[in-house]
Amino acid sequence: MSFVVVGTLEELSDDIPLPVEVDDVGLAIVRHDGELFAIRDECSHARVPLSEGDVEDCTIECYLHGSRFDLRTGAATNLPATQRVPVFPVRLDGDDICVDIENPIPATSFDTTDNQEL
């Protein structure tokens, strides 16, 4: 895995997405309930930035049409979106937030009994 620094904990507030770009890939970095998440910063339905939406119950909302995406899996949890948004491994190195954009977490690695895609 090839982790790159995308920001610091100091730049991040709880439940406020931090938009970052790495190698032309837009990401939304989110700290929610003490965990860090990295999700592609683009709604799979409307192609607008997810970083402009609200975070609640481990989901991020697309502000345009209200679709929500699970921060852990990227799965669309309600319509109109039906397609998953890529999520990426994230870790801390001291206070640095690091993301592996070269290896998105595959959908097959999630337990779909708890979080099914539409």
PyMOL CGO cylinders between C-alpha atoms (Angstrom):
from pymol import cmd
from pymol.cgo import CYLINDER

trace = [
    CYLINDER, 0.00, 0.00, 0.00, 1.13, 3.49, -0.82, 0.3, 1, 1, 1, 1, 1, 1,
    CYLINDER, 1.13, 3.49, -0.82, -0.16, 5.96, 1.74, 0.3, 1, 1, 1, 1, 1, 1,
    CYLINDER, -0.16, 5.96, 1.74, 0.19, 9.70, 1.13, 0.3, 1, 1, 1, 1, 1, 1,
    CYLINDER, 0.19, 9.70, 1.13, -0.35, 12.53, 3.59, 0.3, 1, 1, 1, 1, 1, 1,
    CYLINDER, -0.35, 12.53, 3.59, -3.56, 14.43, 2.80, 0.3, 1, 1, 1, 1, 1, 1,
    CYLINDER, -3.56, 14.43, 2.80, -3.82, 16.64, 5.86, 0.3, 1, 1, 1, 1, 1, 1,
    CYLINDER, -3.82, 16.64, 5.86, -3.47, 16.82, 9.62, 0.3, 1, 1, 1, 1, 1, 1,
    CYLINDER, -3.47, 16.82, 9.62, -5.81, 16.18, 12.52, 0.3, 1, 1, 1, 1, 1, 1,
    CYLINDER, -5.81, 16.18, 12.52, -5.59, 19.89, 13.30, 0.3, 1, 1, 1, 1, 1, 1,
    CYLINDER, -5.59, 19.89, 13.30, -7.36, 20.66, 9.99, 0.3, 1, 1, 1, 1, 1, 1,
    CYLINDER, -7.36, 20.66, 9.99, -10.22, 18.27, 10.72, 0.3, 1, 1, 1, 1, 1, 1,
    CYLINDER, -10.22, 18.27, 10.72, -13.35, 18.92, 12.79, 0.3, 1, 1, 1, 1, 1, 1,
    CYLINDER, -13.35, 18.92, 12.79, -15.79, 16.20, 13.83, 0.3, 1, 1, 1, 1, 1, 1,
    CYLINDER, -15.79, 16.20, 13.83, -18.46, 15.56, 11.19, 0.3, 1, 1, 1, 1, 1, 1,
    CYLINDER, -18.46, 15.56, 11.19, -17.19, 18.33, 8.90, 0.3, 1, 1, 1, 1, 1, 1,
    CYLINDER, -17.19, 18.33, 8.90, -15.82, 16.84, 5.65, 0.3, 1, 1, 1, 1, 1, 1,
    CYLINDER, -15.82, 16.84, 5.65, -12.41, 18.07, 4.57, 0.3, 1, 1, 1, 1, 1, 1,
    CYLINDER, -12.41, 18.07, 4.57, -12.06, 18.19, 0.77, 0.3, 1, 1, 1, 1, 1, 1,
    CYLINDER, -12.06, 18.19, 0.77, -8.60, 17.24, -0.51, 0.3, 1, 1, 1, 1, 1, 1,
    CYLINDER, -8.60, 17.24, -0.51, -7.15, 16.29, -3.87, 0.3, 1, 1, 1, 1, 1, 1,
    CYLINDER, -7.15, 16.29, -3.87, -4.44, 13.70, -4.45, 0.3, 1, 1, 1, 1, 1, 1,
    CYLINDER, -4.44, 13.70, -4.45, -3.19, 12.91, -7.96, 0.3, 1, 1, 1, 1, 1, 1,
    CYLINDER, -3.19, 12.91, -7.96, -6.36, 14.40, -9.51, 0.3, 1, 1, 1, 1, 1, 1,
    CYLINDER, -6.36, 14.40, -9.51, -8.58, 12.31, -7.19, 0.3, 1, 1, 1, 1, 1, 1,
    CYLINDER, -8.58, 12.31, -7.19, -10.94, 14.35, -5.03, 0.3, 1, 1, 1, 1, 1, 1,
    CYLINDER, -10.94, 14.35, -5.03, -11.51, 12.94, -1.55, 0.3, 1, 1, 1, 1, 1, 1,
    CYLINDER, -11.51, 12.94, -1.55, -13.64, 13.87, 1.42, 0.3, 1, 1, 1, 1, 1, 1,
    CYLINDER, -13.64, 13.87, 1.42, -11.88, 13.11, 4.69, 0.3, 1, 1, 1, 1, 1, 1,
    CYLINDER, -11.88, 13.11, 4.69, -14.25, 12.71, 7.64, 0.3, 1, 1, 1, 1, 1, 1,
    CYLINDER, -14.25, 12.71, 7.64, -13.77, 12.19, 11.37, 0.3, 1, 1, 1, 1, 1, 1,
    CYLINDER, -13.77, 12.19, 11.37, -16.94, 10.65, 12.79, 0.3, 1, 1, 1, 1, 1, 1,
    CYLINDER, -16.94, 10.65, 12.79, -17.39, 9.00, 16.18, 0.3, 1, 1, 1, 1, 1, 1,
    CYLINDER, -17.39, 9.00, 16.18, -13.63, 8.89, 16.67, 0.3, 1, 1, 1, 1, 1, 1,
    CYLINDER, -13.63, 8.89, 16.67, -12.90, 7.17, 13.35, 0.3, 1, 1, 1, 1, 1, 1,
    CYLINDER, -12.90, 7.17, 13.35, -11.36, 8.50, 10.15, 0.3, 1, 1, 1, 1, 1, 1,
    CYLINDER, -11.36, 8.50, 10.15, -12.83, 7.87, 6.71, 0.3, 1, 1, 1, 1, 1, 1,
    CYLINDER, -12.83, 7.87, 6.71, -11.78, 8.70, 3.16, 0.3, 1, 1, 1, 1, 1, 1,
    CYLINDER, -11.78, 8.70, 3.16, -14.46, 8.64, 0.47, 0.3, 1, 1, 1, 1, 1, 1,
    CYLINDER, -14.46, 8.64, 0.47, -14.35, 9.90, -3.11, 0.3, 1, 1, 1, 1, 1, 1,
    CYLINDER, -14.35, 9.90, -3.11, -15.63, 13.44, -3.11, 0.3, 1, 1, 1, 1, 1, 1,
    CYLINDER, -15.63, 13.44, -3.11, -18.21, 12.91, -5.84, 0.3, 1, 1, 1, 1, 1, 1,
    CYLINDER, -18.21, 12.91, -5.84, -21.81, 11.72, -5.66, 0.3, 1, 1, 1, 1, 1, 1,
    CYLINDER, -21.81, 11.72, -5.66, -22.32, 8.73, -7.94, 0.3, 1, 1, 1, 1, 1, 1,
    CYLINDER, -22.32, 8.73, -7.94, -25.70, 10.13, -9.01, 0.3, 1, 1, 1, 1, 1, 1,
    CYLINDER, -25.70, 10.13, -9.01, -25.20, 13.85, -9.55, 0.3, 1, 1, 1, 1, 1, 1,
    CYLINDER, -25.20, 13.85, -9.55, -21.40, 14.23, -9.68, 0.3, 1, 1, 1, 1, 1, 1,
    CYLINDER, -21.40, 14.23, -9.68, -21.37, 17.00, -7.06, 0.3, 1, 1, 1, 1, 1, 1,
    CYLINDER, -21.37, 17.00, -7.06, -18.93, 17.20, -4.12, 0.3, 1, 1, 1, 1, 1, 1,
    CYLINDER, -18.93, 17.20, -4.12, -19.94, 15.08, -1.15, 0.3, 1, 1, 1, 1, 1, 1,
    CYLINDER, -19.94, 15.08, -1.15, -17.71, 17.26, 1.03, 0.3, 1, 1, 1, 1, 1, 1,
    CYLINDER, -17.71, 17.26, 1.03, -20.42, 19.93, 0.86, 0.3, 1, 1, 1, 1, 1, 1,
    CYLINDER, -20.42, 19.93, 0.86, -22.97, 17.61, 2.49, 0.3, 1, 1, 1, 1, 1, 1,
    CYLINDER, -22.97, 17.61, 2.49, -23.84, 16.75, 6.08, 0.3, 1, 1, 1, 1, 1, 1,
    CYLINDER, -23.84, 16.75, 6.08, -22.41, 13.82, 8.03, 0.3, 1, 1, 1, 1, 1, 1,
    CYLINDER, -22.41, 13.82, 8.03, -24.76, 11.81, 10.25, 0.3, 1, 1, 1, 1, 1, 1,
    CYLINDER, -24.76, 11.81, 10.25, -24.97, 8.20, 11.48, 0.3, 1, 1, 1, 1, 1, 1,
    CYLINDER, -24.97, 8.20, 11.48, -21.77, 7.20, 9.64, 0.3, 1, 1, 1, 1, 1, 1,
    CYLINDER, -21.77, 7.20, 9.64, -23.12, 8.51, 6.32, 0.3, 1, 1, 1, 1, 1, 1,
    CYLINDER, -23.12, 8.51, 6.32, -22.43, 11.56, 4.18, 0.3, 1, 1, 1, 1, 1, 1,
    CYLINDER, -22.43, 11.56, 4.18, -25.23, 13.29, 2.28, 0.3, 1, 1, 1, 1, 1, 1,
    CYLINDER, -25.23, 13.29, 2.28, -25.20, 14.67, -1.22, 0.3, 1, 1, 1, 1, 1, 1,
    CYLINDER, -25.20, 14.67, -1.22, -26.58, 18.18, -0.76, 0.3, 1, 1, 1, 1, 1, 1,
    CYLINDER, -26.58, 18.18, -0.76, -28.20, 18.27, -4.20, 0.3, 1, 1, 1, 1, 1, 1,
    CYLINDER, -28.20, 18.27, -4.20, -30.72, 15.40, -4.09, 0.3, 1, 1, 1, 1, 1, 1,
    CYLINDER, -30.72, 15.40, -4.09, -30.31, 13.95, -0.58, 0.3, 1, 1, 1, 1, 1, 1,
    CYLINDER, -30.31, 13.95, -0.58, -28.67, 10.62, -1.38, 0.3, 1, 1, 1, 1, 1, 1,
    CYLINDER, -28.67, 10.62, -1.38, -26.58, 9.29, 1.50, 0.3, 1, 1, 1, 1, 1, 1,
    CYLINDER, -26.58, 9.29, 1.50, -23.45, 7.12, 1.34, 0.3, 1, 1, 1, 1, 1, 1,
    CYLINDER, -23.45, 7.12, 1.34, -22.03, 4.90, 4.05, 0.3, 1, 1, 1, 1, 1, 1,
    CYLINDER, -22.03, 4.90, 4.05, -18.62, 6.24, 5.07, 0.3, 1, 1, 1, 1, 1, 1,
    CYLINDER, -18.62, 6.24, 5.07, -17.33, 2.72, 5.75, 0.3, 1, 1, 1, 1, 1, 1,
    CYLINDER, -17.33, 2.72, 5.75, -18.36, 1.09, 2.47, 0.3, 1, 1, 1, 1, 1, 1,
    CYLINDER, -18.36, 1.09, 2.47, -19.36, 3.87, 0.09, 0.3, 1, 1, 1, 1, 1, 1,
    CYLINDER, -19.36, 3.87, 0.09, -22.72, 2.15, -0.46, 0.3, 1, 1, 1, 1, 1, 1,
    CYLINDER, -22.72, 2.15, -0.46, -25.66, 4.32, -1.43, 0.3, 1, 1, 1, 1, 1, 1,
    CYLINDER, -25.66, 4.32, -1.43, -28.18, 4.04, 1.40, 0.3, 1, 1, 1, 1, 1, 1,
    CYLINDER, -28.18, 4.04, 1.40, -31.10, 5.79, -0.30, 0.3, 1, 1, 1, 1, 1, 1,
    CYLINDER, -31.10, 5.79, -0.30, -32.30, 6.97, -3.69, 0.3, 1, 1, 1, 1, 1, 1,
    CYLINDER, -32.30, 6.97, -3.69, -31.79, 8.59, -6.10, 0.3, 1, 1, 1, 1, 1, 1,
    CYLINDER, -31.79, 8.59, -6.10, -28.20, 7.29, -6.00, 0.3, 1, 1, 1, 1, 1, 1,
    CYLINDER, -28.20, 7.29, -6.00, -27.84, 3.56, -6.63, 0.3, 1, 1, 1, 1, 1, 1,
    CYLINDER, -27.84, 3.56, -6.63, -24.10, 3.22, -7.20, 0.3, 1, 1, 1, 1, 1, 1,
    CYLINDER, -24.10, 3.22, -7.20, -21.40, 2.90, -4.56, 0.3, 1, 1, 1, 1, 1, 1,
    CYLINDER, -21.40, 2.90, -4.56, -18.77, 5.63, -4.15, 0.3, 1, 1, 1, 1, 1, 1,
    CYLINDER, -18.77, 5.63, -4.15, -15.17, 4.40, -3.70, 0.3, 1, 1, 1, 1, 1, 1,
    CYLINDER, -15.17, 4.40, -3.70, -13.71, 4.46, -0.20, 0.3, 1, 1, 1, 1, 1, 1,
    CYLINDER, -13.71, 4.46, -0.20, -10.02, 4.31, 0.63, 0.3, 1, 1, 1, 1, 1, 1,
    CYLINDER, -10.02, 4.31, 0.63, -7.82, 3.02, 3.43, 0.3, 1, 1, 1, 1, 1, 1,
    CYLINDER, -7.82, 3.02, 3.43, -6.93, 5.79, 5.87, 0.3, 1, 1, 1, 1, 1, 1,
    CYLINDER, -6.93, 5.79, 5.87, -4.54, 5.84, 8.82, 0.3, 1, 1, 1, 1, 1, 1,
    CYLINDER, -4.54, 5.84, 8.82, -2.73, 8.23, 11.11, 0.3, 1, 1, 1, 1, 1, 1,
    CYLINDER, -2.73, 8.23, 11.11, 1.01, 8.79, 11.17, 0.3, 1, 1, 1, 1, 1, 1,
    CYLINDER, 1.01, 8.79, 11.17, 1.40, 10.94, 14.24, 0.3, 1, 1, 1, 1, 1, 1,
    CYLINDER, 1.40, 10.94, 14.24, -0.98, 13.83, 13.48, 0.3, 1, 1, 1, 1, 1, 1,
    CYLINDER, -0.98, 13.83, 13.48, -0.77, 13.30, 9.71, 0.3, 1, 1, 1, 1, 1, 1,
    CYLINDER, -0.77, 13.30, 9.71, -3.80, 11.80, 7.94, 0.3, 1, 1, 1, 1, 1, 1,
    CYLINDER, -3.80, 11.80, 7.94, -2.63, 9.34, 5.30, 0.3, 1, 1, 1, 1, 1, 1,
    CYLINDER, -2.63, 9.34, 5.30, -4.74, 7.76, 2.52, 0.3, 1, 1, 1, 1, 1, 1,
    CYLINDER, -4.74, 7.76, 2.52, -3.92, 4.99, 0.05, 0.3, 1, 1, 1, 1, 1, 1,
    CYLINDER, -3.92, 4.99, 0.05, -5.60, 6.23, -3.13, 0.3, 1, 1, 1, 1, 1, 1,
    CYLINDER, -5.60, 6.23, -3.13, -3.98, 3.54, -5.25, 0.3, 1, 1, 1, 1, 1, 1,
    CYLINDER, -3.98, 3.54, -5.25, -5.88, 0.76, -3.49, 0.3, 1, 1, 1, 1, 1, 1,
    CYLINDER, -5.88, 0.76, -3.49, -9.56, 1.60, -2.95, 0.3, 1, 1, 1, 1, 1, 1,
    CYLINDER, -9.56, 1.60, -2.95, -11.30, -0.79, -0.61, 0.3, 1, 1, 1, 1, 1, 1,
    CYLINDER, -11.30, -0.79, -0.61, -13.15, -3.32, -2.82, 0.3, 1, 1, 1, 1, 1, 1,
    CYLINDER, -13.15, -3.32, -2.82, -16.89, -3.69, -2.34, 0.3, 1, 1, 1, 1, 1, 1,
    CYLINDER, -16.89, -3.69, -2.34, -16.41, -7.44, -1.87, 0.3, 1, 1, 1, 1, 1, 1,
    CYLINDER, -16.41, -7.44, -1.87, -14.55, -6.84, 1.40, 0.3, 1, 1, 1, 1, 1, 1,
    CYLINDER, -14.55, -6.84, 1.40, -17.70, -5.63, 3.16, 0.3, 1, 1, 1, 1, 1, 1,
    CYLINDER, -17.70, -5.63, 3.16, -20.36, -7.74, 4.83, 0.3, 1, 1, 1, 1, 1, 1,
    CYLINDER, -20.36, -7.74, 4.83, -23.32, -7.02, 2.59, 0.3, 1, 1, 1, 1, 1, 1,
    CYLINDER, -23.32, -7.02, 2.59, -25.79, -8.56, 5.03, 0.3, 1, 1, 1, 1, 1, 1,
    CYLINDER, -25.79, -8.56, 5.03, -25.57, -5.38, 7.10, 0.3, 1, 1, 1, 1, 1, 1,
    CYLINDER, -25.57, -5.38, 7.10, -25.14, -2.83, 4.34, 0.3, 1, 1, 1, 1, 1, 1,
    CYLINDER, -25.14, -2.83, 4.34, -26.66, -3.72, 1.04, 0.3, 1, 1, 1, 1, 1, 1,
    CYLINDER, -26.66, -3.72, 1.04, -26.34, -1.56, -2.01, 0.3, 1, 1, 1, 1, 1, 1,
    CYLINDER, -26.34, -1.56, -2.01, -29.55, -0.43, -3.70, 0.3, 1, 1, 1, 1, 1, 1,
]
cmd.load_cgo(trace, "trace")
